[in-house]
Amino acid sequence: MNKKGSFVLVTTLFLLGFFLINHFPYGGNSSAIKSVEIAGQSIKVELAITNAERELGLSGRSGLKEDEGMLFVFPQPGNYPFWMKDMNFPIDIIWISEEGKIVYLKKDARPQSYPGIFGPDEQVKYVLEVVSGFSDKFNLKVGDRVQFTY
């Protein structure tokens, strides 16, 4: 292959890789997610992947730091309502589509709201719980993009 052919091949492969990474950014192993970047802020996440982990969530804990959260990862997109059973502190709850966009926010969900439930009508694959006030402080809104770091 000549230099021009090699250049065209390398350029084509680069563009294809760039497209795939940006078009399908969440094809990685969900169990390897280390942090979430949202509104320019990096949040270290604890993962809730199994049914038992998702059921327990942050229940019984005393609080979260501003740069910490819990990311609930579901096996497939669906409607996943949340409640505040056995919670000791308020949180913001962020529902995220499989494509990595915020589809719904529940700001300042309080323990006293139990047994009420919150959630979107749209299907999601991820739900992120963060300290109450995070959404307002960083002006989060529906449609904002979320990036996962593996």
C-alpha positions as a printed Julia matrix, in Angstrom:
150×3 Matrix{Float64}:
   0.0    0.0    0.0
   1.36   3.43  -0.86
   1.57   6.41   1.52
  -1.65   7.97   0.24
  -3.54   4.7    0.73
  -2.11   4.3    4.24
  -3.09   7.86   5.12
  -6.66   7.32   3.89
  -6.94   4.04   5.84
  -5.6    5.54   9.08
  -7.81   8.62   8.73
 -10.88   6.48   8.06
 -10.19   4.25  11.07
  -9.63   7.29  13.29
 -12.9    8.9   12.19
 -14.79   5.63  12.65
 -13.36   5.21  16.15
 -14.18   8.8   17.05
 -17.76   8.33  15.82
 -18.25   5.08  17.74
 -16.86   6.48  20.98
 -19.05   9.58  20.8
 -22.15   7.86  19.48
 -22.05   4.86  21.83
 -20.23   6.15  24.93
 -21.9    3.77  27.36
 -20.99   0.45  25.84
 -18.4   -0.21  28.53
 -18.71  -2.54  31.47
 -21.08  -0.79  33.89
 -19.52  -2.6   36.85
 -16.24  -0.8   36.1
 -17.62   2.74  36.41
 -15.5    4.72  38.89
 -16.92   8.22  38.63
 -19.55  10.33  36.92
 -18.91  13.72  35.38
 -21.9   16.0   35.36
 -21.97  19.78  34.92
 -18.18  19.81  34.98
 -18.11  18.13  38.39
 -16.56  14.73  39.04
 -18.46  12.53  41.47
 -16.91   9.37  42.93
 -19.65   6.78  42.81
 -20.43   3.67  44.73
 -22.23   1.28  42.41
 -25.53  -0.44  43.16
 -25.69  -3.2   40.55
 -27.29  -6.24  42.2
 -30.92  -6.32  43.32
 -29.78  -6.37  46.96
 -27.47  -3.36  46.46
 -30.18  -1.4   44.65
 -32.77  -2.26  47.3
 -30.5   -1.08  50.14
 -29.13   2.01  48.38
 -28.1    4.73  50.82
 -30.58   3.59  53.5
 -29.28   3.8   57.05
 -26.28   5.99  56.24
 -25.59   9.34  57.84
 -24.76  11.41  54.75
 -22.75  12.04  51.59
 -19.93  14.42  50.71
 -20.5   16.82  47.82
 -18.21  14.82  45.53
 -19.77  11.43  46.36
 -22.81   9.61  45.1
 -24.43   6.28  44.49
 -25.04   5.13  40.93
 -27.8    2.59  40.43
 -27.17   0.53  37.3
 -30.07  -1.47  35.92
 -29.75  -4.47  33.58
 -31.93  -2.84  30.93
 -33.75   0.46  30.42
 -37.04   0.69  32.28
 -39.17   2.8   34.61
 -37.49   2.84  38.0
 -39.26   4.86  40.71
 -37.42   5.62  43.95
 -38.51   6.27  47.51
 -36.81   7.45  50.7
 -37.33   4.36  52.87
 -34.94   4.28  55.87
 -33.06   7.38  54.66
 -31.49   9.71  57.23
 -30.75  12.73  55.03
 -32.16  14.5   51.96
 -30.72  13.86  48.49
 -31.09  14.89  44.87
 -32.06  11.99  42.6
 -31.07  12.12  38.93
 -32.51   9.7   36.35
 -30.23   9.12  33.35
 -31.06   7.53  29.99
 -29.04   4.75  28.41
 -27.59   7.44  26.11
 -26.31   9.43  29.09
 -28.82  12.29  29.25
 -30.67  13.5   32.32
 -34.36  12.75  31.83
 -35.69  13.68  35.29
 -34.55  15.33  38.52
 -36.01  15.11  42.01
 -34.38  17.84  44.04
 -34.21  17.7   47.83
 -35.99  14.37  48.29
 -36.54  14.2   52.04
 -36.77  11.17  54.35
 -40.19  12.36  55.53
 -41.56  11.9   52.0
 -41.65   8.11  52.48
 -43.78   6.23  51.35
 -44.09   8.61  48.37
 -42.3    7.61  45.18
 -40.52   9.68  42.55
 -39.54   8.96  38.98
 -39.94   9.81  35.33
 -42.37   8.46  32.78
 -39.41   7.83  30.48
 -37.2    4.77  30.56
 -33.75   5.05  32.14
 -30.78   2.78  32.73
 -29.06   4.72  35.53
 -30.1    6.65  38.6
 -27.64   8.84  40.49
 -28.15   9.9   44.11
 -26.13  12.9   45.27
 -26.13  15.31  48.18
 -29.2   17.56  48.36
 -28.58  20.92  46.7
 -26.13  19.57  44.1
 -28.63  19.99  41.24
 -29.3   23.64  42.08
 -25.67  24.5   42.84
 -24.53  23.26  39.43
 -27.7   24.24  37.52
 -28.55  20.72  36.36
 -31.47  20.37  33.98
 -33.21  17.75  31.89
 -31.18  17.11  28.74
 -27.76  17.67  30.34
 -25.16  15.04  29.44
 -23.54  12.7   31.92
 -20.16  11.03  31.3
 -18.96   7.87  33.0
 -15.29   7.25  33.79
 -14.14   3.63  33.84
